[in-house]
Amino acid sequence: MTLLQSFIFILSLAASFARADLKCRPEGPVLPRPTALADSAVFKAAAANLTDTLNAAVSGSITAGWPVKNVSFSLAVVSADQDKPGVPIWEYHRLASANENGTKNLDRDSQYLIGSVSKVIASYVLLKSGVDLDVPVIEYLPKLGDKKSTIQWRDVSLRMLASHLSGAPANYGFSEFYVLKEVFLSIGFPPVEDDDYPPCGVVGLNKGCSRQDYLAGMTTSYPQTTPNERPAYSNMAFVILGMALEEYTGKNFTQLVKDIVSDPMDLNNTYPSPGDSEKAVIPPGESSWGADYKENTPAGGLVSSLSDLSKFSYALLSRTINLTSTEVNAWLKPVSFAGNEYTMTGMPWEILRSSKLTQNHPHTVTIYGKSGGAQNYRSQLDFVDEYGFAVLLLTAGPMKAAPILRDAVLSTFVAAADEVSREQAKKYEKKFTNKGGKSRILIEASLKQDKDSMVLASLRRNNTDIVAELAKLWTFALGDFLPTVSPTIRVFPSGLREKTTLDGKSVTREVWHLWPDIGSDFKTDLPGQMIQGMECVGWTIQDWVHYGREPLDRVLVYVGEDGDVMGFEVLFLRSGVLYPS
């Protein structure tokens, strides 16, 4: 193979390049996760400001946007390194003045209905059950395999059920708004008989559905879409999933939650509804409090508390949950797109990607969330894993409060965590050298933050500017078919680290990756929409150029037990450890 053929081969794999600034970066943290968030002056100031703003909203000094006297709520921020799993690093509680029933002392142990946040618990139960996630559901529920079924359940796996990809109906019976029958008729709908409704689950008409009712109904209902085609939100998918898990394990869902989740994590307030009314936050008027969700429990029938959800969130963020880090990493991944450029879905995540949450340093932040709702209850669980924290939101009362509160809390604390990470990353901004070591050739390097990320500010070997030469090397090695490779080389942390020693001291050796800024400015008079600049393909060139088995984009940073940066190593230059100068 000729050199030119090699270039073409590489390009066929790497496709074409786009700008590799923070519109395109390695997925994950821009800088190392912030630690001890609660002790940071930036976090404390943000928390105090938000607390004051919430106080002003509930007192009427500013417009809240919801009927304050009717809405109780609990908010929290949970950190991966907080002192106690069940004690968030920030929390705020408000008991509605109109509440007549339930607790009179709202705190982190008060109970709420959490609605479809129950699906997160159900997904964790699925992951820990030991069942093969990719087996067809009919293996455990053969009645769904009826050849006359309107839904092809033989093509639906347990993983699809948990990931919004089964195509199952949203509900069975519950989607019939029988109480609005006269309204339908008044606007011109033709009359229908009561026998035209499903035989169960229709509020105001008939009884709740049994297990057999659901299985029969799922062979005569319309699918929303074909399996794995696109996401379609479905409570019935989790009803079916719960039944399959019961068949596989021989335990009912209540026992599975107790054995897999509540007991191991000490979640005393997390179990199927009905909950404890003396501890409950019960809104005024009609609500779902006290309902027995029965077969619907995996879809949305759990009660929980802020403290319990804090323990669960802490375990996931800190990777102390009863899954391996690899399993958690796999769980926090998208599986499909959901209708626009900001929204994706997972198992069972509702994933938001936005660059508006860090306005001082714009870059895309990914939030793995799950919303939940019941009559006069609304909840939200959001994991911002790249910053090592989660946001919890529980409300009881008119449901308009939840999205307003979520926006306020996420906007406040994502921006704060980003500033904390940049402040803490200043410890990496040092000059390093091997001067005085065994090498006769002087090697110098320095790291510095710009407004976007850490940058390899300088790298010199024997007075040669290696930073400038790296851009030329990438251009040559990957072909002159490319747009300009900028001399700016960014440096991003990876998840690779290990304990070792340096000069007899215990240190953590971190792997960081160099990332060149690559232009997308092809010169042409042909029509187009600058598609090249929209793509993020920089990740495809990572690890592509080596020198004597060492990648040109891999460097090591040595961090002491006290957090101080003790060394920097450029393996492709055979630098040895460079020390702060």
Secondary structure, 3 states (H helix, E strand, C coil): CCHHHHHHHHHHHHCCCCCCCCCCCCCCCCCCCCCCHHHCHHHHHHHHHHHHHHHHHHHCCCCCCCCHHHCEEEEEEEECCCCCCCCCCEEEEECCCCCCCECCCCCCCCEEECHHHHHHHHHHHHHHCCCCCCCEHHHCCHHHHCCCCCCCHHHCEHHHHHCCCCCCCCCCCCCCCHHHHHHHHHCCCCCCCHHHCCCCCCCCCCCCCCHHHHHHHCCCCCCCCCCCCCCCCCHHHHHHHHHHHHHHHCCCHHHHHHHHHHHHHCCCCCEECCCCCCCEECCCCCCCCCCCCHHHHHHHCEEEEHHHHHHHHHHHHCCCCCCCHHHHHHHCCCCEECCCCCEEECCCCEEEEECCCCCCCCCCEEEEEEEEEECCEEEEEEEEHHHCEEEEEEEECCCCHHHHHHHHHHHHHHHHHHHHHHHHHHHHCCEEECCCCCCCCCEEEEEEECCCCEEEEEEEECCEEHHHHHHHHHHHHHCCCCCCEEEEEEEEEEEEEEEEEECCEEEEEEEEEEEEEECCCCCCCCCCCCHHHHCCCHHHHCCCCEECCEECCEEEEEEECCCCEEEEECHHHCCCEEEEC
